[in-house]
Amino acid sequence: MSSRTAGRRDGPFRTDPLDRSAVGAVALITLFTVALATAQLTAAKVLALPLPVALPVVGPEILLPGAALAYALTFLASDCYAELYGRRATQVVVNVAFLANFLVLALVWSTLAAPGVDPEVSAAFQTALGPAANIVAGSLLAYVVSQNWDVFVFHAIRDRTGEGKLWLRNIGSTATSQAVDTVIFVGVAFYAAPLVLGVGPVFDPPALLALGLGQYLLKLAIALLDTPVVYLVVGAVRN
């Protein structure tokens, strides 16, 4: 075996098995894909988080899909990856992960379709993991648009402000992309897809507004809170 072939087989770790740049890339891609797969499996459950005081439009509680936290982690991972490895590499991760969504769905659907030994377990499995078509349509479309928008805005801000102000591009890209994600997901999953496909509830405009606004407020709070984590991760890999 030639030294050139051996080097390729070692991949990014060929010079140092503990190289922080290579370890960081693998860790962030892993976090991104695990969080994304988890979000796909938990999106169907709608959570109701009580608020200390009722908010206008939103009311006394925030309604959001169970995937909210997992999905927020994908933006944390992609922003760290974008800062460390650049726009094109991040776009590859985002769009390859989008295709991986279909693998997750195919594996889940094939397991649901296979005959089970215990009918009660099979029914519970179907209830827990059977993805509704309206949720799948909304989450997939929201993902591919909002994640690519996040990468675009992140680097547009970086191009204008230079290497400083990481906090600005992290918050700015995540805040706008989460708005895009919320509008698409809520609009498709709870209005357009039920009307077109005949699956799932059709929410009226006030309910759509309350659901979307509540989700976005929580996502915006997470975007603000994860900024120190972004600095910590980027600093750990670079230094």
C-alpha positions in Angstrom: 0.0 0.0 0.0 1.4 3.4 -1.0 1.9 6.2 1.6 -0.5 8.3 -0.4 -3.3 5.6 -0.2 -2.6 5.2 3.5 -2.9 8.9 4.1 -6.3 9.0 2.4 -7.4 6.0 4.5 -6.6 8.0 7.7 -8.7 10.9 6.5 -8.6 14.1 8.5 -6.8 12.4 11.4 -3.7 11.3 9.4 -1.4 13.9 11.0 -2.8 13.8 14.5 -5.5 11.6 15.9 -6.4 14.3 18.4 -6.4 17.2 15.9 -8.9 19.7 17.3 -10.1 20.9 14.0 -10.9 17.4 12.7 -12.4 16.3 16.1 -14.5 19.5 16.1 -15.8 18.9 12.6 -16.8 15.3 13.4 -18.4 16.3 16.7 -20.4 19.1 15.2 -21.6 17.0 12.3 -22.6 14.3 14.7 -24.5 16.8 16.9 -26.2 18.2 13.9 -27.4 14.8 12.5 -28.4 13.4 15.9 -30.4 16.5 16.7 -32.0 16.5 13.3 -33.0 12.8 13.4 -34.4 13.3 16.9 -36.4 16.3 15.7 -37.9 14.3 12.9 -39.1 11.7 15.4 -40.5 14.0 18.0 -42.1 16.7 15.8 -45.6 15.2 16.0 -46.0 15.7 19.7 -47.3 19.2 20.5 -46.0 20.5 23.9 -47.8 23.1 26.1 -45.4 25.1 28.3 -47.1 27.2 30.9 -46.0 30.9 31.2 -45.8 32.8 34.5 -48.1 35.5 32.9 -50.4 35.4 29.9 -49.0 37.0 26.8 -51.0 38.8 24.1 -52.0 36.5 21.2 -50.0 33.6 22.7 -52.0 33.3 25.9 -51.1 31.5 29.2 -48.9 28.8 27.6 -46.6 28.3 24.6 -47.6 25.6 22.2 -44.7 24.1 20.2 -43.6 20.8 18.7 -41.6 18.4 20.8 -38.8 18.8 18.3 -38.2 22.4 19.3 -35.1 21.9 21.5 -33.6 19.3 19.2 -34.1 21.5 16.2 -32.6 24.5 18.0 -29.4 22.4 18.5 -29.1 22.0 14.7 -28.8 25.8 14.4 -26.2 25.9 17.2 -24.2 23.2 15.4 -24.5 24.7 12.0 -23.4 28.2 13.2 -20.4 26.8 14.9 -19.5 24.7 11.8 -20.0 27.8 9.5 -17.7 29.9 11.6 -15.0 27.2 11.8 -15.2 25.6 8.3 -16.8 28.0 6.0 -20.0 28.5 3.9 -19.5 25.8 1.3 -18.7 23.0 3.8 -21.7 24.0 5.9 -24.0 23.9 2.9 -22.8 20.4 2.2 -23.6 19.3 5.7 -27.0 20.9 5.7 -28.1 19.4 2.3 -26.6 16.0 2.9 -28.5 15.9 6.2 -31.6 16.9 4.4 -31.3 13.8 2.2 -30.6 11.7 5.4 -34.0 12.7 6.6 -35.5 10.5 4.0 -33.4 7.6 5.2 -34.7 8.1 8.7 -38.3 8.2 7.5 -37.7 5.1 5.3 -36.3 3.1 8.2 -39.1 4.2 10.5 -41.8 3.4 8.0 -40.3 0.1 7.1 -40.3 -0.9 10.8 -43.9 0.2 11.2 -44.9 -1.8 8.1 -43.2 -5.0 9.3 -45.4 -7.5 11.2 -45.0 -7.4 14.9 -45.2 -10.2 17.5 -47.3 -8.2 20.0 -50.2 -6.2 18.5 -50.3 -3.9 21.5 -46.7 -3.0 21.2 -47.1 -2.6 17.4 -50.0 -0.2 18.0 -48.1 1.8 20.6 -45.1 2.0 18.3 -47.3 3.2 15.5 -48.8 5.9 17.7 -45.5 7.1 19.1 -43.3 7.0 15.9 -45.8 7.0 13.0 -45.0 10.4 11.4 -48.1 12.2 10.2 -47.9 13.3 6.5 -48.7 17.0 7.4 -45.9 17.1 10.0 -43.4 15.5 7.7 -44.2 17.9 4.8 -44.0 20.9 7.1 -40.8 19.9 8.8 -38.9 18.9 5.6 -39.8 22.1 3.7 -39.1 24.3 6.7 -35.7 22.6 7.3 -34.3 22.8 3.8 -35.3 26.5 3.4 -34.5 27.8 6.9 -31.1 26.0 7.2 -29.9 27.2 3.9 -31.1 30.7 4.8 -29.2 30.5 8.1 -26.0 29.7 6.3 -26.5 32.5 3.8 -27.3 35.2 6.4 -24.5 34.0 8.7 -21.9 34.6 6.0 -23.5 37.7 4.6 -23.1 39.3 8.0 -19.6 38.0 8.3 -18.7 39.4 4.8 -19.8 42.9 6.0 -18.5 42.9 9.6 -15.3 40.8 9.2 -14.2 38.1 11.7 -15.4 40.0 14.7 -19.0 40.2 16.0 -19.6 36.5 16.0 -22.5 37.2 18.4 -24.2 39.3 15.7 -24.0 36.7 12.9 -25.0 33.9 15.3 -28.1 35.8 16.6 -28.9 37.5 13.3 -28.8 34.3 11.2 -30.6 32.2 13.8 -33.3 34.7 14.6 -34.2 35.2 10.9 -33.9 31.6 9.9 -36.1 30.5 12.9 -38.7 33.0 11.8 -38.6 31.4 8.3 -38.7 27.9 9.8 -41.7 28.8 12.1 -43.8 30.4 9.3 -43.2 27.5 6.9 -43.6 24.7 9.4 -46.8 26.1 11.1 -48.3 27.2 7.8 -47.7 23.9 6.0 -48.2 21.4 8.8 -51.3 22.9 10.3 -53.0 24.6 7.4 -51.7 23.9 3.8 -51.0 20.2 4.1 -54.2 19.3 6.0 -56.2 21.1 3.3 -54.4 19.5 0.4 -53.7 16.1 1.8 -56.7 15.7 4.1 -54.5 14.7 7.1 -54.2 16.5 10.4 -56.2 19.4 11.9 -56.7 22.6 10.0 -56.0 25.5 12.4 -57.8 28.8 12.0 -55.7 32.0 11.6 -55.8 33.0 15.3 -54.7 29.6 16.3 -51.9 29.6 13.7 -50.7 33.0 14.9 -50.7 31.9 18.5 -48.9 28.7 17.7 -46.3 30.4 15.5 -45.6 33.3 17.7 -45.2 31.2 20.8 -42.8 28.9 19.0 -40.8 31.8 17.7 -40.5 33.5 21.1 -39.0 30.4 22.6 -36.7 29.8 19.6 -35.5 33.4 19.8 -34.7 33.0 23.5 -32.7 29.9 22.7 -30.8 31.8 20.0 -29.8 34.4 22.6 -28.9 31.9 25.2 -26.8 29.7 23.0 -24.4 32.5 21.9 -22.0 31.9 24.8 -22.0 28.2 23.8 -21.0 29.2 20.2 -18.1 31.2 21.5 -17.0 28.4 23.8 -17.1 25.8 21.0 -15.4 28.0 18.4 -12.7 29.0 21.0 -12.1 25.5 22.0 -11.5 24.3 18.5 -9.4 27.3 17.4 -7.3 27.6 20.5 
